[in-house]
Every structure is written in structure tokens, then in C-alpha cells.
């Protein structure tokens, strides 16, 4: 079971105890445990969406000196904003915007993620909200192309 907990943690980004609890609830069924964690994470993220995002930063990305993105993203604390997993999320969002574009934040949130089309950007952010335990919001972005 220990190996399944580690594997589930890597697959979902959930905490060790959450993975152990999910596997126990599903009698060791890995796929069912992953679905349980995702559904609970979505519910948790929904509760956090009303919380104020008091910090954040601007992130810039330039691809082949032809496409540029400036992204304003917000979260609740400086601690999360400076964390490596959050920085990776922001980079992936900017990369997605550079490749796919969008006509605003609402349209962006509905797009399938360029690196994994089985999940849309809104769900990707919801997963991050569940993982970090605080609200995350794409405030605005601009995409430039030469």
C-alpha cells in the first residue's frame, strides 16, 4: 500500500495522508482513489474561490522572439507566489497562452491545456488551488505576436 500512496501522491499532487485516506475509502482501488481526490479537490477549490487574492506578480514569456506573453496572476500569500510549483504553474499558463491565445480570461479558462488536453485551464487552476490550499486567479494577460 505504501507504493500506491506514493504513486497516487505523484499522480494527484495530494498530501500523503489524503492519499492514504482515499485508498482506504476505496479499498485500495487506485483509479477510484484518484477520482475521489480530484472530486474532493474540486469541491475544496470551489470553497476557496471567494477568498481574496492579496498578492501576485507579473510573469513574462517570450517564445522564439516572435510571441510574447505578459501574465498577471494572483494568489493569497507571498509564500505560495514564490514557491517552485506555483512558478511552474505560471510558466505553463504563459506557455499555453503563447501557443493557443485566448480572447480574455473567461475564454482561457475553458480551453484544453496545451500539455494535457484531457484537462482545461480552469480545472488545472482548480487542482492548484486544492494543492496549495489558497485561491489562485488569472487576473489578466496580453499576448503579442510579430
GROMACS elastic network, one bead per residue, 0.5 to 0.9 nm:
[ bonds ]
;  ai    aj funct       b0    kb
    1     4     6  0.50552   500
    1     5     6  0.62734   500
    1     6     6  0.88105   500
    1    20     6  0.83562   500
    1    23     6  0.83475   500
    1    28     6  0.75401   500
    2     5     6  0.51276   500
    2     6     6  0.64445   500
    2     7     6  0.86706   500
    2    20     6  0.84016   500
    3     6     6  0.51919   500
    3     7     6  0.60917   500
    3     8     6  0.85085   500
    4     8     6  0.58856   500
    4     9     6  0.83811   500
    4    19     6  0.85931   500
    4    20     6  0.85729   500
    4    23     6  0.81495   500
    4    28     6  0.81802   500
    4    30     6  0.72219   500
    5     8     6  0.51202   500
    5     9     6  0.60564   500
    5    10     6  0.86415   500
    5    16     6  0.66376   500
    5    17     6  0.85774   500
    5    19     6  0.56193   500
    5    20     6  0.58060   500
    5    23     6  0.75477   500
    5    30     6  0.89646   500
    6     9     6  0.50724   500
    6    10     6  0.62593   500
    6    11     6  0.86407   500
    6    16     6  0.73527   500
    6    19     6  0.81291   500
    7    10     6  0.51965   500
    7    11     6  0.62019   500
    7    12     6  0.86826   500
    8    11     6  0.50099   500
    8    12     6  0.59943   500
    8    13     6  0.78601   500
    8    14     6  0.78341   500
    8    16     6  0.86117   500
    8    19     6  0.62618   500
    8    20     6  0.88120   500
    8    23     6  0.87750   500
    8    30     6  0.72409   500
    8    31     6  0.89993   500
    8    33     6  0.79752   500
    8    34     6  0.67487   500
    9    12     6  0.53402   500
    9    13     6  0.51290   500
    9    14     6  0.52825   500
    9    15     6  0.63584   500
    9    16     6  0.63158   500
    9    18     6  0.85948   500
    9    19     6  0.62016   500
   10    13     6  0.55697   500
   10    14     6  0.78556   500
   11    14     6  0.82951   500
   11    34     6  0.78793   500
   12    15     6  0.87762   500
   12    19     6  0.86728   500
   12    34     6  0.67954   500
   12    37     6  0.74249   500
   12    38     6  0.74548   500
   12   127     6  0.85032   500
   12   131     6  0.88036   500
   13   127     6  0.84304   500
   13   128     6  0.87305   500
   13   131     6  0.63918   500
   14    17     6  0.84003   500
   14    18     6  0.63172   500
   14    19     6  0.64491   500
   14    37     6  0.73745   500
   14    38     6  0.89813   500
   14    41     6  0.85879   500
   14   130     6  0.81560   500
   14   131     6  0.62141   500
   15    18     6  0.51967   500
   15    19     6  0.62253   500
   15    20     6  0.86802   500
   15   131     6  0.81319   500
   16    19     6  0.51251   500
   16    20     6  0.61695   500
   16    21     6  0.86049   500
   17    21     6  0.60395   500
   17    22     6  0.84993   500
   18    21     6  0.51232   500
   18    22     6  0.61188   500
   18    23     6  0.86232   500
   18    37     6  0.76308   500
   19    22     6  0.51026   500
   19    23     6  0.61595   500
   19    24     6  0.85575   500
   19    33     6  0.74673   500
   19    34     6  0.82311   500
   19    37     6  0.74808   500
   20    23     6  0.52216   500
   20    24     6  0.61748   500
   20    25     6  0.86465   500
   21    24     6  0.50664   500
   21    25     6  0.61166   500
   21    26     6  0.86462   500
   21    33     6  0.86880   500
   22    25     6  0.50688   500
   22    26     6  0.62044   500
   22    27     6  0.85139   500
   22    28     6  0.82536   500
   22    29     6  0.89925   500
   22    30     6  0.87689   500
   22    32     6  0.82989   500
   22    34     6  0.76884   500
   22    36     6  0.66348   500
   22    37     6  0.67241   500
   23    26     6  0.51777   500
   23    27     6  0.59451   500
   23    29     6  0.64392   500
   23    30     6  0.66796   500
   23    32     6  0.81056   500
   23    33     6  0.53043   500
   23    34     6  0.84924   500
   24    27     6  0.50857   500
   24    28     6  0.60120   500
   24    29     6  0.86425   500
   24    33     6  0.84041   500
   25    28     6  0.77288   500
   25    29     6  0.88778   500
   25    33     6  0.76180   500
   26    29     6  0.54360   500
   26    30     6  0.78715   500
   26    32     6  0.62549   500
   26    33     6  0.58912   500
   26    36     6  0.85003   500
   27    30     6  0.87950   500
   27    33     6  0.87162   500
   28    32     6  0.84373   500
   28    33     6  0.75398   500
   29    32     6  0.54133   500
   29    33     6  0.60837   500
   29    34     6  0.87092   500
   30    33     6  0.50816   500
   30    34     6  0.62076   500
   30    35     6  0.87195   500
   31    34     6  0.51022   500
   31    35     6  0.62737   500
   31    36     6  0.86053   500
   32    35     6  0.50857   500
   32    36     6  0.61056   500
   32    37     6  0.86562   500
   33    37     6  0.61920   500
   33    38     6  0.86133   500
   34    37     6  0.51804   500
   34    38     6  0.62159   500
   34    39     6  0.86709   500
   35    38     6  0.50833   500
   35    39     6  0.61168   500
   35    40     6  0.85352   500
   36    39     6  0.52127   500
   36    40     6  0.60884   500
   36    41     6  0.83651   500
   37    40     6  0.51787   500
   37    41     6  0.58803   500
   37    42     6  0.85330   500
   38    42     6  0.61062   500
   38    43     6  0.86413   500
   38   127     6  0.75843   500
   38   130     6  0.88938   500
   39    42     6  0.51114   500
   39    43     6  0.63169   500
   39    44     6  0.86045   500
   40    43     6  0.50923   500
   40    44     6  0.60881   500
   40    45     6  0.85318   500
   40   130     6  0.85341   500
   41    45     6  0.59991   500
   41    46     6  0.85417   500
   41   126     6  0.75142   500
   41   127     6  0.64640   500
   41   129     6  0.80806   500
   41   131     6  0.77449   500
   42    45     6  0.50170   500
   42    46     6  0.61529   500
   42    47     6  0.87806   500
   42   123     6  0.79819   500
   42   126     6  0.60966   500
   42   127     6  0.68447   500
   42   129     6  0.85624   500
   42   130     6  0.69643   500
   43    46     6  0.51443   500
   43    47     6  0.65434   500
   43    48     6  0.89585   500
   43   130     6  0.85509   500
   44    47     6  0.53149   500
   44    48     6  0.65785   500
   44   126     6  0.86620   500
   44   129     6  0.80122   500
   44   130     6  0.60115   500
   44   133     6  0.83048   500
   45    48     6  0.51374   500
   45    49     6  0.63401   500
   45   125     6  0.88006   500
   45   126     6  0.54730   500
   45   127     6  0.73477   500
   45   128     6  0.83521   500
   45   129     6  0.53682   500
   45   130     6  0.52113   500
   45   131     6  0.89129   500
   45   133     6  0.78987   500
   45   134     6  0.79573   500
   45   135     6  0.73595   500
   46    49     6  0.54076   500
   46    50     6  0.80341   500
   46   126     6  0.76786   500
   46   129     6  0.87896   500
   46   130     6  0.89988   500
   47    50     6  0.68637   500
   47    51     6  0.82732   500
   48    51     6  0.54948   500
   48    52     6  0.88931   500
   48   129     6  0.75609   500
   48   130     6  0.85816   500
   48   133     6  0.79115   500
   48   134     6  0.63119   500
   48   135     6  0.54172   500
   48   136     6  0.88020   500
   49    52     6  0.81322   500
   49   126     6  0.89563   500
   49   129     6  0.84255   500
   49   134     6  0.82798   500
   49   135     6  0.54883   500
   49   136     6  0.76498   500
   49   137     6  0.83291   500
   50   135     6  0.77326   500
   51    76     6  0.79806   500
   51   134     6  0.78848   500
   51   135     6  0.62183   500
   52    75     6  0.80691   500
   52    76     6  0.65791   500
   52   135     6  0.73613   500
   53    56     6  0.76445   500
   53    74     6  0.55988   500
   53    77     6  0.77317   500
   53   134     6  0.84639   500
   53   135     6  0.64013   500
   53   136     6  0.68723   500
   53   137     6  0.73038   500
   54    74     6  0.70669   500
   54    75     6  0.64698   500
   54    76     6  0.51132   500
   54    77     6  0.68675   500
   54    78     6  0.88092   500
   55    73     6  0.86465   500
   55    74     6  0.56693   500
   55    75     6  0.55313   500
   55    76     6  0.56022   500
   55    77     6  0.57821   500
   55    78     6  0.62000   500
   55    81     6  0.74826   500
   56    72     6  0.73609   500
   56    73     6  0.55770   500
   56    75     6  0.55644   500
   56    76     6  0.77063   500
   56    77     6  0.78731   500
   56    78     6  0.73037   500
   56    81     6  0.61534   500
   56   136     6  0.89959   500
   57    71     6  0.82678   500
   57    72     6  0.59049   500
   57    73     6  0.59084   500
   57    74     6  0.66787   500
   57    75     6  0.89784   500
   57    81     6  0.77292   500
   58    70     6  0.67660   500
   58    71     6  0.55421   500
   58    73     6  0.65778   500
   58    74     6  0.89651   500
   59    69     6  0.79799   500
   59    70     6  0.57717   500
   59    71     6  0.51306   500
   59    72     6  0.64738   500
   59    73     6  0.78450   500
   59    90     6  0.73941   500
   59    91     6  0.77483   500
   59    94     6  0.77194   500
   60    68     6  0.72928   500
   60    69     6  0.55802   500
   60    71     6  0.63341   500
   60    72     6  0.89903   500
   60    91     6  0.85854   500
   60    94     6  0.74620   500
   61    67     6  0.82619   500
   61    68     6  0.56167   500
   61    69     6  0.51293   500
   61    70     6  0.66461   500
   61    71     6  0.84274   500
   61    91     6  0.76590   500
   61    94     6  0.62780   500
   61    95     6  0.71872   500
   61    98     6  0.79248   500
   62    65     6  0.59923   500
   62    66     6  0.72581   500
   62    67     6  0.56878   500
   62    69     6  0.63850   500
   62    70     6  0.88874   500
   62    95     6  0.87535   500
   62    98     6  0.80088   500
   63    66     6  0.60558   500
   63    67     6  0.51636   500
   63    68     6  0.62506   500
   63    69     6  0.86471   500
   63    95     6  0.82544   500
   63    98     6  0.73397   500
   63    99     6  0.89734   500
   64    67     6  0.68450   500
   64    68     6  0.88847   500
   65    68     6  0.74923   500
   65   145     6  0.89375   500
   65   146     6  0.82394   500
   66   144     6  0.80942   500
   66   145     6  0.56494   500
   66   146     6  0.51033   500
   67    98     6  0.62543   500
   67    99     6  0.84743   500
   67   143     6  0.72201   500
   67   144     6  0.55963   500
   67   146     6  0.64605   500
   68    94     6  0.88631   500
   68    98     6  0.65316   500
   68   142     6  0.81913   500
   68   143     6  0.57152   500
   68   145     6  0.63659   500
   68   146     6  0.87801   500
   69    94     6  0.61835   500
   69    95     6  0.80985   500
   69    97     6  0.69825   500
   69    98     6  0.60675   500
   69   141     6  0.70672   500
   69   142     6  0.56964   500
   69   144     6  0.62987   500
   69   145     6  0.88954   500
   70    94     6  0.75577   500
   70   140     6  0.85754   500
   70   141     6  0.55401   500
   70   142     6  0.52865   500
   70   143     6  0.66254   500
   70   144     6  0.85621   500
   71    90     6  0.82336   500
   71    93     6  0.84122   500
   71    94     6  0.66113   500
   71    97     6  0.89406   500
   71   138     6  0.76996   500
   71   139     6  0.79354   500
   71   140     6  0.62242   500
   71   142     6  0.66001   500
   71   143     6  0.86262   500
   72   137     6  0.88044   500
   72   138     6  0.63266   500
   72   139     6  0.54830   500
   72   140     6  0.53717   500
   72   141     6  0.59572   500
   73    90     6  0.75719   500
   73   136     6  0.73770   500
   73   137     6  0.58443   500
   73   139     6  0.54422   500
   73   140     6  0.72521   500
   73   141     6  0.85522   500
   74    77     6  0.89109   500
   74    81     6  0.79578   500
   74   135     6  0.81057   500
   74   136     6  0.56150   500
   74   137     6  0.51057   500
   74   138     6  0.63294   500
   74   139     6  0.66258   500
   75    78     6  0.78835   500
   75    80     6  0.72497   500
   75    81     6  0.65819   500
   75   134     6  0.68612   500
   75   135     6  0.56110   500
   75   137     6  0.64245   500
   75   138     6  0.89902   500
   76    79     6  0.86866   500
   76    80     6  0.75894   500
   76    81     6  0.80994   500
   76   134     6  0.60928   500
   76   135     6  0.61758   500
   76   136     6  0.72417   500
   77    80     6  0.56113   500
   77    81     6  0.63933   500
   77    82     6  0.88558   500
   77   134     6  0.81331   500
   78    82     6  0.60866   500
   78    83     6  0.85472   500
   79    82     6  0.55252   500
   79    83     6  0.63807   500
   80    83     6  0.50903   500
   80    84     6  0.84779   500
   80    85     6  0.84752   500
   80    86     6  0.64688   500
   80    87     6  0.88776   500
   80   132     6  0.71068   500
   80   134     6  0.84377   500
   81    84     6  0.84690   500
   81    86     6  0.61670   500
   81    87     6  0.71321   500
   82    85     6  0.87619   500
   82    86     6  0.70982   500
   82    87     6  0.68782   500
   83    86     6  0.54092   500
   83    87     6  0.62635   500
   83    88     6  0.87381   500
   84    88     6  0.61399   500
   84    89     6  0.86644   500
   85    88     6  0.50285   500
   85    89     6  0.62874   500
   85    90     6  0.87612   500
   85   128     6  0.89683   500
   86    90     6  0.62620   500
   86    91     6  0.86084   500
   86   128     6  0.79779   500
   86   132     6  0.83836   500
   87    90     6  0.51279   500
   87    91     6  0.61603   500
   87    92     6  0.86312   500
   88    91     6  0.50615   500
   88    92     6  0.61554   500
   88    93     6  0.86121   500
   89    92     6  0.51401   500
   89    93     6  0.62154   500
   89    94     6  0.87245   500
   89   124     6  0.87417   500
   89   125     6  0.83454   500
   89   128     6  0.79664   500
   90    93     6  0.50519   500
   90    94     6  0.62392   500
   90    95     6  0.85511   500
   91    94     6  0.51484   500
   91    95     6  0.60852   500
   91    96     6  0.85454   500
   92    96     6  0.60581   500
   92    97     6  0.86077   500
   92   114     6  0.89291   500
   92   115     6  0.83913   500
   93    96     6  0.50339   500
   93    97     6  0.62125   500
   93    98     6  0.86279   500
   93   113     6  0.84908   500
   93   121     6  0.79552   500
   94    97     6  0.50554   500
   94    98     6  0.61352   500
   94    99     6  0.86400   500
   94   141     6  0.87358   500
   95    98     6  0.51138   500
   95    99     6  0.62873   500
   95   100     6  0.85331   500
   95   114     6  0.85004   500
   96    99     6  0.51708   500
   96   100     6  0.57837   500
   96   101     6  0.73996   500
   96   113     6  0.68523   500
   96   114     6  0.57712   500
   96   115     6  0.79462   500
   97   100     6  0.52092   500
   97   102     6  0.68366   500
   97   108     6  0.78914   500
   97   141     6  0.85044   500
   97   142     6  0.87154   500
   97   143     6  0.71203   500
   98   101     6  0.58677   500
   98   143     6  0.66117   500
   98   144     6  0.82979   500
   98   145     6  0.87035   500
   99   114     6  0.77255   500
  100   108     6  0.89269   500
  100   111     6  0.85710   500
  100   114     6  0.75008   500
  101   104     6  0.88520   500
  101   108     6  0.77560   500
  101   143     6  0.68736   500
  102   105     6  0.74718   500
  102   106     6  0.87182   500
  102   107     6  0.59389   500
  102   108     6  0.53385   500
  102   111     6  0.82491   500
  102   143     6  0.85550   500
  103   106     6  0.80047   500
  103   107     6  0.59373   500
  103   108     6  0.71988   500
  104   107     6  0.54958   500
  104   108     6  0.61878   500
  104   109     6  0.88435   500
  104   140     6  0.73945   500
  104   141     6  0.75907   500
  104   142     6  0.87438   500
  105   109     6  0.62083   500
  105   110     6  0.88855   500
  105   138     6  0.68394   500
  105   139     6  0.73778   500
  105   140     6  0.63252   500
  105   141     6  0.76159   500
  106   109     6  0.53373   500
  106   110     6  0.67823   500
  106   122     6  0.89452   500
  107   110     6  0.53980   500
  107   111     6  0.66473   500
  108   111     6  0.53572   500
  108   112     6  0.86778   500
  108   120     6  0.87017   500
  108   121     6  0.66965   500
  108   122     6  0.79047   500
  109   112     6  0.83098   500
  109   120     6  0.66693   500
  109   123     6  0.79064   500
  109   124     6  0.88328   500
  109   125     6  0.84909   500
  109   138     6  0.89040   500
  110   120     6  0.58319   500
  110   121     6  0.62313   500
  110   122     6  0.62261   500
  110   123     6  0.86834   500
  111   114     6  0.84781   500
  111   117     6  0.86378   500
  111   119     6  0.85797   500
  111   120     6  0.52815   500
  111   121     6  0.59283   500
  111   122     6  0.79985   500
  112   115     6  0.86518   500
  112   116     6  0.73130   500
  112   118     6  0.68361   500
  112   119     6  0.57175   500
  112   121     6  0.61541   500
  112   122     6  0.88718   500
  113   116     6  0.52976   500
  113   117     6  0.50951   500
  113   118     6  0.75515   500
  113   119     6  0.59535   500
  113   120     6  0.50470   500
  113   121     6  0.54416   500
  113   124     6  0.78178   500
  114   117     6  0.59617   500
  114   120     6  0.87176   500
  114   121     6  0.89492   500
  116   119     6  0.61228   500
  116   120     6  0.82004   500
  117   120     6  0.67873   500
  119   122     6  0.82189   500
  119   123     6  0.61692   500
  119   124     6  0.65809   500
  120   123     6  0.53753   500
  120   124     6  0.62565   500
  120   125     6  0.88085   500
  121   125     6  0.62163   500
  121   126     6  0.85523   500
  122   125     6  0.51866   500
  122   126     6  0.61676   500
  122   127     6  0.86949   500
  123   127     6  0.61379   500
  123   128     6  0.85860   500
  124   127     6  0.51934   500
  124   128     6  0.64280   500
  124   129     6  0.87908   500
  125   129     6  0.61673   500
  125   130     6  0.86653   500
  125   136     6  0.69550   500
  125   137     6  0.79221   500
  125   138     6  0.88812   500
  126   130     6  0.62762   500
  126   131     6  0.85570   500
  126   135     6  0.86542   500
  126   136     6  0.81518   500
  127   130     6  0.51368   500
  127   131     6  0.61011   500
  127   132     6  0.86286   500
  128   132     6  0.59302   500
  128   133     6  0.80425   500
  128   134     6  0.85113   500
  128   135     6  0.86496   500
  128   136     6  0.76414   500
  129   132     6  0.53554   500
  129   133     6  0.55552   500
  129   134     6  0.54141   500
  129   135     6  0.54881   500
  129   136     6  0.60384   500
  130   133     6  0.52283   500
  130   134     6  0.72537   500
  130   135     6  0.85348   500
  131   134     6  0.82223   500
  132   135     6  0.82142   500
  132   136     6  0.89646   500
  137   140     6  0.89880   500
  138   141     6  0.78284   500
